[in-house]
């Protein structure tokens, strides 16, 4: 995934505007996520800031340099972000929610 042509996520962002990205609180420290990008949901669960809203939008979305929707903490992103793959079911549902055409399979 070296450039925008290879990675549709860099111009999409639908997943980052659809799902709450929640994870065990210690993962933020383990991955080196900035505390300003993490919200506490419960004493044991945190989420990426902005994703715990009725209209989620991750604070890291668009903060990277690889494209208009590049993640600003891509290397440190938590497990739930790593699990979604271009073209998988979660990706396709997020794209549909935002009126985007389905991807023709994974990259």
Backbone as JSON, one array per atom type, in Angstrom:
{
  "sequence": "XXXXXXXXXXXXXXXXXXXXXXXXXXXXXXXXXXXXXXXXXXXXXXXXXXXXXXXXXXXXXXXXXXXXXXXXXXXXXXXXXXXXXXXXXXXXXXXXXXXXXXXXXXX",
  "N": [[0.83, -1.18, 0.0], [1.52, 1.46, -1.1], [0.82, 3.9, -2.26], [-1.84, 6.27, -3.03], [-3.27, 5.27, -5.23], [-2.93, 2.56, -4.93], [-4.17, 2.06, -2.52], [-7.34, 2.3, -1.59], [-8.36, 3.33, 0.77], [-7.1, 5.69, 1.43], [-8.41, 7.73, 0.2], [-10.98, 7.49, 1.03], [-12.17, 6.93, 3.87], [-14.54, 6.06, 5.04], [-14.91, 3.98, 6.97], [-13.71, 5.12, 9.21], [-15.52, 7.04, 9.77], [-17.73, 5.75, 10.59], [-17.64, 3.68, 12.52], [-17.29, 3.05, 16.08], [-14.19, 3.09, 17.47], [-13.14, 1.1, 19.62], [-11.19, -0.17, 22.37], [-9.12, -2.12, 24.62], [-8.0, -0.25, 27.34], [-5.19, -0.1, 27.9], [-3.95, -0.57, 25.49], [-3.61, 1.81, 24.11], [-1.42, 3.08, 25.35], [0.51, 1.08, 24.9], [0.75, 1.16, 22.14], [1.56, 3.71, 21.74], [-0.19, 5.84, 21.3], [-1.19, 9.22, 21.07], [-2.39, 10.91, 23.94], [-4.3, 12.85, 23.53], [-5.77, 11.91, 21.46], [-7.33, 9.9, 22.36], [-10.2, 8.68, 24.01], [-11.76, 7.96, 27.11], [-13.99, 5.37, 27.7], [-15.07, 3.52, 29.5], [-13.84, 2.4, 32.73], [-12.12, 0.43, 31.77], [-12.15, 0.41, 29.02], [-11.24, 2.19, 26.15], [-11.47, 4.58, 23.44], [-10.87, 5.71, 20.08], [-10.62, 9.17, 19.83], [-13.47, 11.03, 18.98], [-14.84, 8.96, 17.79], [-16.82, 7.99, 19.4], [-19.39, 9.01, 19.04], [-22.67, 10.02, 17.89], [-22.55, 10.58, 15.2], [-19.92, 9.37, 14.13], [-16.48, 10.34, 13.79], [-13.25, 9.83, 13.39], [-10.59, 11.38, 15.1], [-8.06, 11.17, 14.05], [-8.41, 10.88, 11.37], [-7.63, 11.99, 8.19], [-5.41, 13.31, 9.05], [-2.99, 12.36, 8.29], [-0.27, 12.01, 5.87], [-0.51, 10.68, 3.46], [-2.75, 10.91, 1.8], [-6.02, 12.41, 1.23], [-7.65, 11.3, 3.21], [-5.94, 10.03, 4.9], [-4.65, 8.29, 7.73], [-3.61, 9.78, 10.72], [-2.24, 8.47, 12.7], [-1.35, 6.05, 11.74], [0.69, 4.01, 11.96], [0.53, 3.52, 14.69], [-2.07, 2.79, 15.09], [-4.95, 1.34, 16.68], [-6.01, -2.09, 17.45], [-8.77, -2.62, 16.44], [-8.83, -1.0, 14.14], [-6.86, -2.15, 12.59], [-8.01, -4.55, 11.99], [-10.07, -4.16, 10.09], [-10.33, -4.52, 6.66], [-9.64, -3.4, 3.31], [-12.43, -3.71, 1.27], [-13.61, -5.75, 2.77], [-16.4, -7.06, 4.76], [-17.08, -5.14, 6.8], [-15.93, -2.83, 5.75], [-17.39, -2.58, 3.33], [-20.0, -2.17, 4.33], [-19.64, 0.27, 5.67], [-18.94, 1.94, 3.53], [-21.34, 1.82, 2.05], [-23.07, 3.08, 3.86], [-22.23, 5.68, 3.62], [-22.86, 6.3, 1.08], [-21.13, 5.44, -0.91], [-19.76, 3.61, -3.66], [-19.47, 0.02, -3.75], [-16.36, -1.68, -3.1], [-14.4, -3.49, -5.45], [-13.5, -6.04, -4.29], [-10.72, -6.96, -2.16], [-7.57, -5.25, -1.6]],
  "CA": [[0.0, 0.0, 0.0], [2.5, 2.52, -1.16], [0.27, 5.19, -2.64], [-3.29, 6.39, -3.05], [-3.81, 4.39, -6.25], [-2.88, 1.19, -4.4], [-4.93, 1.95, -1.29], [-8.54, 3.14, -1.67], [-8.65, 3.93, 2.08], [-6.5, 7.02, 1.51], [-9.35, 8.73, -0.31], [-12.32, 7.08, 1.44], [-12.44, 7.31, 5.25], [-15.87, 5.66, 5.49], [-14.83, 3.21, 8.22], [-13.34, 6.06, 10.26], [-16.69, 7.88, 10.01], [-18.87, 4.86, 10.8], [-17.54, 2.8, 13.68], [-16.56, 3.43, 17.28], [-12.94, 2.33, 17.55], [-12.92, 0.87, 21.05], [-10.14, -1.14, 22.66], [-8.68, -2.15, 26.02], [-7.35, 1.04, 27.61], [-3.72, -0.18, 27.89], [-3.45, -0.62, 24.12], [-3.2, 3.16, 23.71], [-0.05, 3.26, 25.83], [1.37, 0.11, 24.23], [0.97, 1.58, 20.75], [2.08, 5.08, 21.71], [-1.19, 6.8, 20.81], [-1.24, 10.46, 21.85], [-3.55, 10.94, 24.84], [-5.31, 13.76, 22.97], [-6.53, 11.18, 20.45], [-7.99, 8.77, 23.02], [-11.25, 9.0, 24.98], [-12.1, 6.86, 28.0], [-15.4, 5.0, 27.62], [-15.29, 2.92, 30.82], [-12.51, 2.27, 33.34], [-11.28, -0.54, 31.08], [-12.28, 0.56, 27.58], [-11.02, 3.5, 25.55], [-11.76, 4.61, 22.0], [-10.26, 6.83, 19.38], [-11.41, 10.39, 20.0], [-14.37, 11.35, 17.89], [-15.6, 7.8, 17.3], [-17.88, 7.65, 20.36], [-20.43, 10.01, 18.81], [-23.74, 9.5, 17.03], [-21.96, 10.68, 13.86], [-18.49, 9.24, 14.42], [-15.4, 10.77, 12.89], [-12.01, 9.69, 14.14], [-9.75, 12.57, 15.12], [-6.86, 10.92, 13.26], [-8.78, 10.85, 9.96], [-7.19, 13.15, 7.42], [-4.24, 13.94, 9.67], [-1.78, 11.75, 7.73], [0.27, 12.67, 4.69], [-0.62, 9.83, 2.28], [-3.93, 11.19, 1.0], [-6.96, 13.27, 1.94], [-8.23, 10.59, 4.35], [-4.87, 9.23, 5.53], [-4.65, 8.25, 9.18], [-2.5, 10.48, 11.35], [-1.54, 7.57, 13.63], [-1.45, 4.76, 11.07], [1.6, 3.01, 12.54], [0.13, 3.26, 16.07], [-3.52, 2.55, 15.14], [-5.32, 0.21, 17.54], [-6.45, -3.35, 16.86], [-9.97, -2.58, 15.59], [-8.48, -0.39, 12.84], [-6.05, -3.13, 11.86], [-8.86, -5.68, 11.59], [-10.86, -3.83, 8.9], [-9.53, -4.61, 5.44], [-10.34, -2.87, 2.14], [-13.3, -4.65, 0.58], [-14.27, -6.73, 3.64], [-17.79, -6.74, 5.08], [-17.17, -3.86, 7.53], [-15.61, -1.78, 4.77], [-18.5, -2.42, 2.4], [-21.13, -1.56, 5.06], [-19.32, 1.67, 5.91], [-19.04, 2.64, 2.24], [-22.76, 1.94, 1.72], [-23.66, 4.08, 4.76], [-21.84, 7.01, 3.16], [-23.25, 6.45, -0.32], [-20.02, 5.12, -1.8], [-19.88, 2.34, -4.38], [-18.68, -1.06, -3.15], [-15.05, -1.98, -3.7], [-14.35, -4.75, -6.17], [-12.58, -6.95, -3.63], [-9.65, -6.4, -1.34], [-6.31, -4.93, -2.27]],
  "C": [[0.87, 1.24, 0.0], [1.94, 3.87, -1.55], [-1.24, 5.14, -2.73], [-3.91, 5.47, -4.09], [-3.87, 2.95, -5.77], [-3.81, 1.0, -3.22], [-6.16, 2.87, -1.33], [-8.88, 3.82, -0.34], [-8.14, 5.37, 2.16], [-7.38, 8.12, 0.93], [-10.78, 8.45, 0.12], [-12.67, 7.58, 2.84], [-13.77, 6.84, 5.8], [-15.83, 4.89, 6.81], [-14.56, 4.13, 9.41], [-14.47, 7.02, 10.61], [-17.93, 7.04, 10.27], [-18.82, 4.15, 12.14], [-16.87, 3.46, 14.88], [-15.34, 2.51, 17.35], [-12.6, 2.15, 19.02], [-11.95, -0.28, 21.27], [-9.81, -1.1, 24.15], [-7.78, -0.95, 26.26], [-5.83, 0.99, 27.5], [-3.15, -0.21, 26.49], [-2.98, 0.76, 23.65], [-1.76, 3.43, 24.13], [0.91, 2.33, 25.1], [1.71, 0.55, 22.81], [1.51, 3.0, 20.63], [1.11, 6.09, 21.14], [-1.16, 8.06, 21.68], [-2.51, 10.5, 22.7], [-4.65, 11.85, 24.31], [-6.19, 13.07, 21.93], [-7.31, 10.0, 21.03], [-9.02, 9.29, 24.01], [-11.49, 7.76, 25.84], [-13.6, 6.62, 27.93], [-15.85, 4.42, 28.96], [-13.92, 2.86, 31.49], [-11.57, 1.33, 32.58], [-11.27, -0.39, 29.56], [-12.05, 2.01, 27.18], [-11.44, 3.43, 24.09], [-10.98, 5.76, 21.38], [-11.18, 8.03, 19.51], [-12.23, 10.66, 18.75], [-15.22, 10.18, 17.43], [-16.72, 7.39, 18.23], [-19.01, 8.67, 20.26], [-21.51, 9.42, 17.91], [-23.36, 9.6, 15.55], [-20.45, 10.61, 14.03], [-17.59, 9.85, 13.35], [-14.12, 10.75, 13.72], [-11.15, 10.94, 14.0], [-8.5, 12.4, 14.26], [-7.14, 10.92, 11.76], [-8.37, 12.14, 9.26], [-5.96, 13.85, 7.97], [-2.92, 13.34, 9.18], [-1.37, 12.45, 6.45], [0.06, 11.88, 3.4], [-1.79, 10.1, 1.38], [-4.92, 11.98, 1.83], [-7.6, 12.61, 3.17], [-7.2, 9.73, 5.07], [-4.91, 9.39, 7.04], [-3.4, 8.93, 9.74], [-1.72, 9.64, 12.34], [-1.5, 6.16, 13.05], [-0.55, 3.69, 11.69], [1.2, 2.62, 13.96], [-1.34, 2.87, 16.18], [-3.84, 1.3, 15.96], [-5.86, -0.98, 16.75], [-7.69, -3.27, 15.99], [-9.7, -1.96, 14.21], [-7.7, -1.37, 11.98], [-6.89, -4.28, 11.33], [-9.65, -5.4, 10.31], [-9.92, -3.82, 7.7], [-10.32, -4.05, 4.26], [-11.14, -3.96, 1.45], [-13.97, -5.68, 1.47], [-15.66, -6.25, 4.0], [-17.93, -5.4, 5.8], [-16.9, -2.69, 6.61], [-16.81, -1.52, 3.87], [-19.72, -1.79, 3.07], [-20.88, -0.08, 5.31], [-19.44, 2.48, 4.63], [-20.5, 2.85, 1.86], [-23.43, 3.02, 2.58], [-23.37, 5.5, 4.29], [-22.08, 7.21, 1.67], [-22.13, 6.18, -1.31], [-20.24, 3.76, -2.46], [-19.04, 1.27, -3.68], [-17.34, -1.2, -3.85], [-15.14, -3.33, -4.39], [-13.33, -5.69, -5.56], [-11.5, -6.2, -2.9], [-8.43, -6.09, -2.17], [-5.2, -5.77, -1.71]]
}
